[in-house]
Amino acid sequence: MITAQKGTKDILADEIAKWHFVENAMREVFEKANYKEIRTPIFEATELFARGVGDSTDIVNKEMYTFDQKGRSLTLRPENTAGVVRAYIEHGMHRISPPVKLYYKGPMFRYERPQAGRQRQFHQVGVEVFGVDAPSCDAEVISTAIAFLNKIGLNDLELEINSLGCEKCRANFREKLKEAVKPMLEKFCDDCKMRYEKNPLRMLDCKSPECQSYLATEAVQNAINSDFICEDCQEHFEKLKGYLDALGIKYNVNRLLVRGLDYYNRTVFEIKSNSLGSQNAVCGGGRYDSLVTTLGGQPTAAVGWAMGMERLMALIPDVNASSLDAYIVCQDLNESLKLAKYLRNNGLKTEFDMQGKNFSKGFEKALKSGARFAVILGEDEIKAGKVTIKNLTSKEQVTVNKEDILTQII
């Protein structure tokens, strides 16, 4: 028997109502905030992620599904910000009056150890905003994320924020961090040793308990808490906090928060749920003002976030699928097909006995279907142009003219 591959999962019919619920909430919240949906290809040139996500990240170094197609290196998308930025540049969206506000949903692919809420094929929903460098945009993006989470019933949330500063700030911070870490570098894991050379800020994101214990030493903490943020970046961060205060959004400043991708600058943030255990982050994002330029576009401010949909599904209760309105019981399949078409065209969720063998089996199917009404068409009803409608809850039934079916059921 051929089975689904490790790290992939079939989303079955009894689960899909929950996915529809989340997707409908997403559209409602985002479109009210004037975001437009974008759909990008599932695979892109490998160079897009190497340049965009960063070659010091675990995603690029360890987790991408990359294949060769006639001499071209292609990769299944491990995240979607780089793809959206590529589309922004390719289609000249810089000519649109800012802000350009986009949202997306769809499957992503990373080769990593499957665990609760994390698959090798997983789904993300996210937003990206281009063209506004003001911290009010950061606040609006964070507010939209919280509004979406609240809409699907998640209220026990914690927001963590930090500022990585601009490139000049980060250069100073990198040197201070490297200087503090250097005496104990040999104790860090191999990944951190590589990050030390390529992007030492990524060491702060290491999940190894041993590495975290070294980062907790006084010398490293002094570097982390040093005043490396320049005046402009500090003003940007203070204004962001002021906007969040005005919105009534509580937050904690976490100086260790750097996020797992190289393209972030200034604002970074995570939203956590207190219902997920240790893997409690449901949303992560921040500002990436240099990414459009890195990928060949004009200098463009940008900020966004992404959420893993599987984690959201683990947090919300089951959603009941809408039940059938009517189940047609009839041995004349021509009549069944015509009546089903009529009822469906008029907005009623309808099924019929496609075998039409006998009334007893057809009625048994109607009971098992969960429909509200059985619509019965026997020979007498067909000749008289009538139907018998039985309420499968109250057991009451009535025979009416065909033109009165809709009124009776609705």
C-alpha positions, 0 to 999 in steps of 0.5 A: 500500500502506498501511503502519504510521505512522512511529514505530509498529511491528508486534510480529510472531509471531516476536518475541512470545515475548520480550514474553511472557517479559518480561511473565511475569517482571514479573508474577512479581516484582511479585506476589511483592512484593504489587503489584496490576495496574491498567489505565487508559484509553489516553486521558484529559482533557488537563488531567490531564497539563497539571496532573500532568506539568507545563506546563514539560515537553517532554512537555506542550509538544511531544509529546502527541497531543491531539484535540478530541471535542465540545468536550472536549480529550483526550490519548493518555497520554504516561505512566501515573503521572498516570492511576494517580493519577487512578484512585487518587483517583477510586476512593477508594483512600485508604481502603485501609490503606497501602501501596497497591501497583500495577503497570501495563503498556501503550502510551504515545504521544509525538510525538518523533523515532523512534530505537532503543528509542524509538517514538511508540507505545511500551510502559511497565511501571511501579509506583506505591506510595501512602501511605508517606513513609518512605525504606524505601519508596523503597528497596523500590521501587528494589529491586523494579526491580532484581529485575525487571531481574535476572529478565530477565537484566540484571545490568550495571546502574548506579543513580544517585540524588539528592534534590530536597528538599521544596517549601521546599528546591526554592524555595531551590535554584531561586533559587540556580540562577536567580541563577547562570544569569542572567548567561549566560541568553541563551546557553542554548537557547530551551527552557531560557529557557522552563524558566528562567521556569517550572521552572529545575530542568528546565534541568539535564535539557537534552540540548543539549551547549552548555547542558550546557557552561554548566551546567558553569561554576563558578558554576552548579556551586557552586549545584548543589552548595550545601547547599540540602536541609533537615534533614528531607530530608537525613535522608530521603536518608541513610536511603535510602542506608543501606537501599540499603547494607543491601540490597547495592545499589550507587549513585552520587549524581548532583546533576544528576539531576532527571528530566524531569517536574515532579511529583518531590520528594525521591528521584529515581533512574535505573537504567542499562544499560552495553549501550545506548550513549548512551541507556542509561537503562532505568528512571527514577522517584522520589517525588511526594508532592504529585501526589495533592493537585495532582490533587484528592486528599487529601495522600498520599505516593507513589513509583514508576518506569517502564521502556520495554519496547522498550529492555528488548527490545533488551537481552535475547536472543531467546526461542524460542516453545514448539514444537507438541506434536502435528500431526494428519495426517488426511483426515477433518476431523471426526476431526481437529477432535475429536482436536485439541479433546481434545489441547488440552483436555488441555494439548497444543499441537496443530495439524492439517491443515485442508485434509485433502487427502492424507497426503503433503502433510499429513505434509509440513506436520507436518514443517515445523510443528516439532511433536514428534509427528505423530498420524496418523489413516488409515481403518484407524486410525479403524475400529480406534479407534487412532492412529499416533504418529510421533516427528518427531525419532527417526523412531520410530512406534507405533500405540496406542489413542486413550485412550493418546495422552496417555500416549504423547506426554507 
